[in-house]
Amino acid sequence: MKSCWKKRELTFLTVYAMLFYIIIIRRSLQISHDYHHKVSGLRPGWLADQLNDASDAQWRNFRGNLPVLTTVFGIFAFVAYMLRVYCQLKARGMAVVWLLISLIYLTYLHGACIIFILSIASANFLIVKVGLMKVLGLFARAKYFSSALWVFNLFFLIYNRIHGGYSFSSFGQHWAYLDNFRGTFRWHICFNFVILRMISFGYDYHWAHHGSHFDQKEKHIQRCHICKAGKVCYLHLQERSVPNDKFSFSIYLCYLVYAPLYIAGPIISFNAFASQLDMPQNNYSVRDVSWYGLRWLFSLFLMELMTHLLYYNAFAISGLWKQLSPMDVFIIGYGGFKLHVAKILFDLALLSIMVPVICGIEAPENMPKCINNCYNLESFWKNWHASFNKWLVRYMYIPLGGSQRKLLNVWVIFSFVAIWHDLEWKLLSWAWLTCLFFVPEMILKSLANTFQAESAFGEFIFRELSAVAGAVTITCLMVANLVGYVIGPSGINWFISSFLQKEGLPVLGGMFMTFYVGTKGPGATSRLMFHIDGAKKRRHQL
């Protein structure tokens, strides 16, 4: 009887999810067709004479440079492989090779602005390695080291954005001619990733000289299927300190500007990078890399299809949403989020894991789990830009006190994430709303755990409370994303007045109900996920 009920429930939830997406896609196509002449950022496309949404600057630049990037990375990988095999180069030698290759690449991207990158990077190396603070007698103490490292990097993170990457003329008119050679890609945008690497180098060097940060090595090896097979997993590489000679200036610079990871990551720790220069990764076979390649091609096709037919981002930046109904605003917000997921999957998840693996450096996958199957904030952030999440946990969350100060730490961390992306109030609003929405999830999680009983009734209560918690979480994420990426903080009053009136309340109710149903099944949102998770657990038990 129980099995029969679950099958019926799964059938109903699957049909509901399919109807939900049919409605969303059909209405999205209609809105894009009706308002395409009023939005900006559309360009002639190649697909069935459709206009292409090129309003996202990051995607536009990446897509435009894709043929060059693919060719360059192929040549770089081949040259590096030949030098490693036939010249028997080790860490320092490979660092010099990759550094020269990467500097050529950066010169193409940023032109003369590479001077700014190397100058700031060199100053950071002096602070960390040489220890300028030792002169003041402060550097030996850990708290002063962390303060110096963070103040230096936060200063340039913010200052670079405020000044738009600087102009050479501001340093004197005799340098003004260099402003004509700024390359094809804004250096201060890519430099955000470099800042994360500079902080990683600082902490890994500091921990290497103040005891190992990996105090559960044996327990990890017992649990990890990769380590038990005689190989070395990424976590082990990350937590294991490297010899002191690996903290050289050449390896440090190579780590900062390593071409395959430079633009989009994934974000890899210094320990993991330096240890793989000697011994390239062997966890990914040719078949694995080929599978990633196929997924990458599919993601490219999906992005092209969405940007030619559905103009979500153009609606978001044009301000046209103010003329639409609450239902259409929800569709744009939801569709825009899905478009962002597809973009992350393409340039951050697949391409950024495939290219480094081919070049011999293993990096964590940025989207190890489908975001649709994440129905709580903790799971969502572990799988959304996962390498950044690992970086935040290792270099911010744990040093700030970890779970003992969780409620305080999330505010600090999400504020940093917002500033790291850009200096905009709407991103800070998104960050603070996300932190605020952690509270109801924690309360509902606590209630759900209270009702975990062995009886059928206890199981029913647990599932329902978990589904409600998932629906609340996803609804909160949707609201945060609407504020952060569509309406901005100035549109909060409009959002409240529109969605809390006669026309908007049914949309909010339908949104919550859809997310509640989704938590039990595939894809849609919140409720179908229980069936997927249950099936995975049964398969692992077998």
Secondary structure, DSSP 8 states (H G I E B T S, - for coil): -HHHHHHHHHHHHHHHHHHHHHHHHHHHHHHHHHHTTT-SSEEE-SSTT-EEE---HHHHHHHHTHHHHHHHHHHHHHHHHHHHHHH---HHHHHHHHHHHHHHHHHHHHGGGHHHHHHHHHHHHIIIII-GGGGGT-TTSHHHHHHHHHHHHHHHHHHHHHTTT--GGGG-GGGGGGGG---SS-HHHHHHHHHHHHHHHHHHHHHHTS--S---HHHHHHH-HHHHTTS--HHHHHHS---GGGS-HHHHHHHHH-HHHHTT-----HHHHHHHHHS---SS-HHHHHHHHHHHHHHHHHHHHHHHH--HHHHHHHTGGGGS-HHHHHHHHHHHHHHHHHHIIIIIIIHHHHHHHHTT-----S-SS-GGG--SHHHHHHHSSHHHHHHHIIIIITTTTGGGGHHHHHHHHHHHHHHHH-S-HHHHHHHHHHHHTHHHHHHHHHHHHHT--SSHHHHHHHHHHHHHHHHHHHHHHHHHHHIIIII-GGGHHHHHHHHTSTTTHHHHHHHHHHHHHHBBSSSSSSSBHHHHHHHHHHHHH-
